[in-house]
Structure formats: C-alpha cells, structure tokens
C-alpha cells in the first residue's frame, strides 16, 4: 500500500527506500545494518516491518524465518549476529538483551494489523510466547525489567528506561496476540501494568542515562507517558536534544543528529497529538536522504560530516518508513506507535 506525504516524501521515494533494505538483505533472511555488518533482532524486526509496509511480503517472511531458526530454547536471541563468508549466521555478541528479545511481539502484531493473516499469527505465537516469558523472567518485584542476561544465564544488575519502555509496548502487542488467539495470559497483563507504573512513577528504578535522547522520548513512544504529561515530558528537554532544522541529537553533549532518533521522536510527538512538531522533525530528516534512497545514519554539525563515516543503515531506513506510515495514516498498522489504545489492550489499573 503506497505511503505518500506530499511536500515531504513521495510514495516512489519511499518505495526506493524499501528496495534499498531488500538489496542488503542476505539470502538467509538476515537484514544487517549495512553490507558486511552485524544484525540485531530488534532492528531486524523493525526492518521486516518496513518491508511489510512496502509490500515486500516474501522478504519480510524470510526475515521472520531467520529469527525463528535462531531462537534459543529459553526463548531468547543473542545481541548481535554476523554472517561469515559462506553466508552462515554466527553469534558476534552473546549477551541476551531483554528488549531485543521482546520486539518480535511488535513485529508479529504489526503484521496482523496490516494483513489480518491469522495463520501467520498462529505460527508465530509459540515464538512470541517463549520470548516474552524469557523477558518477564527478568522483571524485578518492583516492576522494572533488567537489561539482559549474560550467555551463561547470569542477569545484569540494572534496568534501562528506554529498554523497559519499548518492552512495555512489545508486551502489550504480545497480550493483544494472546487475546486474538484465545490464550489467557493474565500474568502478562499484570506484568505490563507493573512495568508501566514503575516507568511513569519511579525514575530511580533505572540506570541514569539522561545523556541519551531515547531515555527522554521513549516513555512517550512506548505508550506509558501520554496526554498532557507526555507533552510536558517532550517539551522539558527539547532544547537539550533538538537542533532546530536538523533533528534530534543521539546524545545531549555530542554534536551529531541521527535520522532514526529524529523519526522516533516524531512518532512520540504524534502519540501526544503534536502533529506539527512531528511533521517538522520528519521533514528535517529528509535532508539526509542519499540519492540511492537510503538515509545517512548520523551527521555531525556544524561540519556536516557523516557519523559513523559513510554509514547508511537499514534500521535508519526502516525508521523513516514507519514514521511516514504513521504520519500518512496509510496502512491499518499506522496507529501502532501513535494511537496505542486504539490497537493495543489497555493497561490494567493497579
């Protein structure tokens, strides 16, 4: 289904961007950040969602199949994978990141919203169920979810606000999938409510990462801090992270903006009804479009040097596609990150 934003980016341009992701997808289905680069399951799923929006269903299926084949018995995936010279996937970083593992639920629910393909949902249910159970085994009694486990099973000692906010969204996607398929998981509903409560009310539960833009906007993007509180949160640190006319800094004390953070922040503004701010951010991101349809990952200002040098990443392209769909309202899945209660189960009131 074509996504068109007149005056910002055309359907033809976005189709070219999706084709760029396809071109870099490996025969195994793996979608690396860039040729000869690594892949992580979170960004891999985001890229698969962009392929789905671009009508590249076969390539998206191969991306999901790659994940299914790599899922560990405990439901997790490793942090990073790399393809060797023969194309075989090997583990590059063996940490088991909770947020990375949870995001499969968002990808599967996105596909359901887009296609109403019940067969796909049923076939991926066991994968999602195992992944979410792995993630929730890292939830503390207070409600936050620890960042990760070492490969030997030893848990990390702290939680991250960005990761927990994304997990809360993925968990609601998993609950929606369970309800669709007639599986009762009241433990997931309680876990999601506890997690949302600690995100909204207990900032000290998380490792201090105030320099990173994602800790600023992800509680909004994840659907936890919305309405007037969400607008206030975004306004409070806008001057810290936003370079007017260019986009969102990845880190507050570094002079580079990244297209992915800029597009995600646009989604956060859209989620609290601030369309003008969302459109501005998305419009600024278009200056970083390369002639091949891909987008530079980051740019340093005022020098306008690309950082990392020469990098145009598949996850950056995917963030543009998802933001464009949300702004255009082009697909049945366009509300997933911007109108949470319309397409996801409401959080229960503790």
Secondary structure, 3 states (H helix, E strand, C coil): CCCCECCCECHHHHHHHHHHHHHHECCCCCECCCCCCCECHHHHHHHHHHHHHCCCHHHHHHHHHHHHHHCCCCCCCCCEEEECCCCCEEEEECCEEHHHHHCHHHHHHHHHHHHCCHHHHHHHHHHHHHHHHHHHCCECCCCCEECEECCCCCECCCECHHHHHHHHHHHHHHHHHHHHHCCCCHHHHHHHHHHHHHHHHCHHHCCCCCCEHHHHHHHHHCCCCCHHHHHHHHHHCHHHHEECCCEEECECCCCEEEHHHHHHHHHHHHHCCCHHHHHHHHHHHHHHECCCCCEECEEECCCCEECCCCCECHHHHHHHHHHHHHHHCCCCCCCCCCCHHHHCCCCCCC
